[in-house]
Amino acid sequence: MSTVIGWDLGGANLKLAVVDNGTLTKAVQIPCPILPDRAKFDQAVESALHAVPQAARPDLHAVTMTGELSDVFESRTEGVAYLIALMERAAGATPLLIWAGTRGLLAPQDAKAVTRAIASANWLATAALAAQREPEGLLVDIGTTTTDLIPFRDGSLLIRGTTDAERLREGELIYSGVVRTPVMALAQKAPFQGRMQGVAAEKFATLADVYRLTGDLPGDADPYPTADGRVKSVEASAARLARMLGRDADDAPMADWIAVAKWFADRHWQQIAQEAEALIGRDGLSPDALVVGAGCGRFLAAALANALRRPYRDFGALIGAPEALRSAAAVCAPAVSVAFLAATDSNGSALSSR
């Protein structure tokens, strides 16, 4: 296929990638409108088609998704069916394939019969492509909401779970990311000015505030409204974090709020590092097996590789994306991956779980 459009339909973001004659030429992320109904997906797809003219006339569309988890749907099955139908309308007469995880890429009529295989399988596309490009490693995809930890070796994925429930059980999915996760999810107590104290069980602040205060959050990583609807400045993030401790920002100097943010950031990193080390040990990855970092939070993947004394490879570099597109490629990794898998007629048939 000369031009393939890869789509990753998420409930918060839509990601789109263009692979033209085997080369990534475009990767974009478009926030879904904040609407209490499924029309938000229709609007996001329409925005994507306007933002990327090539998307209107490709040789093939390939789609993966997590948007079926949105609470605008009563069930994942309903969500998958709706999103497939939406993409059928958007594709028109252009061929369309749906990523069904371990089943590979399916025609829409076949995909509708296996909705559970399609639901939240976007991580499998990224992992399948990584396993094609490197002999052994651990894919660490840290996004706005979740973290995927996927070991692979010799073209196969060493996974024990395929559903979210199974992956949470196995430590292959962590339901925290660097933007949308509420701070209260990390700890019930935190240190402040030399003493541990309770943390409010309210979404007063998110990890976007934490990583904004530590200086690690990429500038384009947070397209969402803040917890209080106010601005995304360092000062406003400090005020939101202060509320988590029952305080106002002017109760302490900025240095104290940055110290609290660094403590929460370390808790988050330790959560990821512990699960990653457990999987490396479980599957016996060799000392030379690299860490592949993807997602807007891949700065934590790079830190993990350094701590584990393992080589690190950014997803954008892994796929040989042009320098100007490498960051966008890593952020939009599932859309990029499903496009490459479709473009090379690779149906993910080498995927395996145990």
HELIX and SHEET records of a PDB file:
HELIX    1   1 ALA A   39  ALA A   51  1                                  13    
HELIX    2   2 PRO A   53  ALA A   56  5                                   4    
HELIX    3   3 GLY A   67  LEU A   69  5                                   3    
HELIX    4   4 ARG A   76  ALA A   91  1                                  16    
HELIX    5   5 GLY A  101  ARG A  103  5                                   3    
HELIX    6   6 PRO A  108  ALA A  111  1                                   4    
HELIX    7   7 THR A  115  ILE A  118  1                                   4    
HELIX    8   8 ASN A  122  ARG A  133  1                                  12    
HELIX    9   9 ASP A  164  GLU A  170  1                                   7    
HELIX   10  10 VAL A  183  ALA A  185  5                                   3    
HELIX   11  11 LEU A  207  THR A  214  1                                   8    
HELIX   12  12 VAL A  234  MET A  244  1                                  11    
HELIX   13  13 ALA A  249  ASP A  251  5                                   3    
HELIX   14  14 MET A  254  ASP A  283  1                                  30    
HELIX   15  15 ARG A  298  LEU A  308  1                                  11    
HELIX   16  16 PHE A  315  LEU A  318  1                                   4    
HELIX   17  17 GLU A  323  LEU A  325  5                                   3    
HELIX   18  18 ARG A  326  VAL A  331  1                                   6    
HELIX   19  19 ALA A  333  ALA A  343  1                                  11    
SHEET    1   A 6 THR A  23  PRO A  31  0                                        
SHEET    2   A 6 ASN A  13  ASP A  20 -1                                        
SHEET    3   A 6 THR A   3  LEU A   9 -1                                        
SHEET    4   A 6 LEU A  60  MET A  65  1                                        
SHEET    5   A 6 LEU A  96  TRP A  99  1                                        
SHEET    6   A 6 LEU A 105  LEU A 106 -1                                        
SHEET    1   B 5 SER A 156  LEU A 157  0                                        
SHEET    2   B 5 THR A 147  ARG A 153 -1                                        
SHEET    3   B 5 GLU A 136  ILE A 142 -1                                        
SHEET    4   B 5 LEU A 290  ALA A 294  1                                        
SHEET    5   B 5 TYR A 312  ASP A 314  1                                        
SHEET    1   C 3 SER A 156  LEU A 157  0                                        
SHEET    2   C 3 THR A 147  ARG A 153 -1                                        
SHEET    3   C 3 LEU A 173  ILE A 174 -1                                        
SHEET    1   D 2 LYS A 189  PHE A 192  0                                        
SHEET    2   D 2 ARG A 195  GLY A 198 -1                                        
END                                                                             
